[in-house]
């Protein structure tokens, strides 16, 4: 089996790992949103509780979910992502 330049380049391994982390974050955001929106929002309107004037299902799914996802993305980018050069010249040096 002939190795291609892409399979030998270490940057592709890093890019694939970071892409999988991004997909994981997106799935986490969806599960969070879906769980709170349909978990708390499936009750009759008369039984809703409110947080800061918003229905609790909306507050926890959209407001808290957004803030949580932003914090997770910042932490992941800061601690798990690596800066990778795009040019081949920097590889050879």
C-alpha positions as a Markdown table, in Angstrom:
| # | Residue | x | y | z |
|---|---|---|---|---|
| 1 | Unk | 0.0 | 0.0 | 0.0 |
| 2 | Unk | 1.5 | 3.3 | -1.1 |
| 3 | Unk | 1.6 | 6.0 | 1.5 |
| 4 | Unk | 0.4 | 9.4 | 0.3 |
| 5 | Unk | 1.7 | 12.7 | 1.5 |
| 6 | Unk | -1.5 | 13.3 | 3.5 |
| 7 | Unk | -1.2 | 10.0 | 5.4 |
| 8 | Unk | 2.4 | 11.0 | 6.5 |
| 9 | Unk | 1.6 | 14.5 | 7.5 |
| 10 | Unk | 1.3 | 14.9 | 11.3 |
| 11 | Unk | -1.1 | 17.9 | 10.8 |
| 12 | Unk | -3.9 | 15.7 | 9.5 |
| 13 | Unk | -3.9 | 13.6 | 12.7 |
| 14 | Unk | -4.2 | 16.8 | 14.8 |
| 15 | Unk | -6.9 | 18.2 | 12.5 |
| 16 | Unk | -8.9 | 15.0 | 12.7 |
| 17 | Unk | -8.7 | 14.9 | 16.5 |
| 18 | Unk | -9.8 | 18.5 | 16.7 |
| 19 | Unk | -12.7 | 17.9 | 14.3 |
| 20 | Unk | -13.9 | 15.0 | 16.5 |
| 21 | Unk | -13.7 | 17.3 | 19.5 |
| 22 | Unk | -15.8 | 19.9 | 17.7 |
| 23 | Unk | -18.4 | 17.3 | 16.8 |
| 24 | Unk | -18.5 | 16.1 | 20.4 |
| 25 | Unk | -19.1 | 19.7 | 21.6 |
| 26 | Unk | -21.9 | 20.1 | 19.0 |
| 27 | Unk | -23.5 | 16.9 | 20.1 |
| 28 | Unk | -23.2 | 17.9 | 23.8 |
| 29 | Unk | -24.9 | 21.2 | 23.0 |
| 30 | Unk | -27.7 | 19.5 | 21.1 |
| 31 | Unk | -28.3 | 16.9 | 23.9 |
| 32 | Unk | -28.3 | 19.7 | 26.5 |
| 33 | Unk | -30.8 | 21.8 | 24.5 |
| 34 | Unk | -33.0 | 18.9 | 23.7 |
| 35 | Unk | -33.0 | 17.5 | 27.2 |
| 36 | Unk | -34.0 | 20.7 | 28.9 |
| 37 | Unk | -36.3 | 22.0 | 26.1 |
| 38 | Unk | -38.3 | 18.9 | 25.8 |
| 39 | Unk | -37.8 | 17.5 | 29.3 |
| 40 | Unk | -39.0 | 20.6 | 31.1 |
| 41 | Unk | -41.1 | 22.0 | 28.3 |
| 42 | Unk | -43.3 | 19.0 | 27.8 |
| 43 | Unk | -45.5 | 19.8 | 30.9 |
| 44 | Unk | -48.7 | 21.8 | 30.6 |
| 45 | Unk | -48.2 | 25.5 | 30.5 |
| 46 | Unk | -50.0 | 25.9 | 33.9 |
| 47 | Unk | -47.2 | 23.9 | 35.6 |
| 48 | Unk | -44.3 | 26.0 | 34.2 |
| 49 | Unk | -41.9 | 27.6 | 36.5 |
| 50 | Unk | -40.1 | 30.8 | 35.6 |
| 51 | Unk | -36.5 | 32.0 | 35.9 |
| 52 | Unk | -35.9 | 35.8 | 35.3 |
| 53 | Unk | -39.3 | 36.0 | 33.6 |
| 54 | Unk | -38.5 | 33.2 | 31.2 |
| 55 | Unk | -40.0 | 29.7 | 31.3 |
| 56 | Unk | -37.5 | 27.4 | 33.0 |
| 57 | Unk | -37.2 | 25.1 | 30.0 |
| 58 | Unk | -36.2 | 28.0 | 27.8 |
| 59 | Unk | -33.8 | 29.5 | 30.4 |
| 60 | Unk | -32.0 | 26.2 | 31.0 |
| 61 | Unk | -32.0 | 25.0 | 27.4 |
| 62 | Unk | -31.2 | 28.3 | 25.6 |
| 63 | Unk | -29.6 | 30.7 | 28.0 |
| 64 | Unk | -27.6 | 28.4 | 30.4 |
| 65 | Unk | -26.9 | 26.0 | 27.5 |
| 66 | Unk | -25.4 | 28.8 | 25.4 |
| 67 | Unk | -23.2 | 30.0 | 28.3 |
| 68 | Unk | -22.1 | 26.5 | 29.1 |
| 69 | Unk | -21.2 | 25.7 | 25.5 |
| 70 | Unk | -19.3 | 29.0 | 25.1 |
| 71 | Unk | -17.3 | 28.2 | 28.3 |
| 72 | Unk | -16.6 | 24.6 | 27.1 |
| 73 | Unk | -15.5 | 25.8 | 23.7 |
| 74 | Unk | -13.1 | 28.4 | 25.2 |
| 75 | Unk | -11.6 | 25.7 | 27.5 |
| 76 | Unk | -11.2 | 23.2 | 24.8 |
| 77 | Unk | -9.6 | 25.6 | 22.4 |
| 78 | Unk | -7.2 | 26.8 | 25.1 |
| 79 | Unk | -6.2 | 23.5 | 26.5 |
| 80 | Unk | -6.7 | 20.8 | 23.8 |
| 81 | Unk | -6.2 | 22.5 | 20.5 |
| 82 | Unk | -2.7 | 23.1 | 19.0 |
| 83 | Unk | -1.5 | 25.8 | 16.7 |
| 84 | Unk | -0.5 | 24.1 | 13.5 |
| 85 | Unk | 1.4 | 25.8 | 10.6 |
| 86 | Unk | -0.3 | 25.7 | 7.2 |
| 87 | Unk | 2.8 | 26.0 | 5.1 |
| 88 | Unk | 5.1 | 23.1 | 4.3 |
| 89 | Unk | 8.1 | 25.3 | 4.6 |
| 90 | Unk | 7.8 | 25.5 | 8.3 |
| 91 | Unk | 7.7 | 21.7 | 8.5 |
| 92 | Unk | 11.1 | 21.4 | 6.9 |
| 93 | Unk | 12.9 | 23.8 | 9.2 |
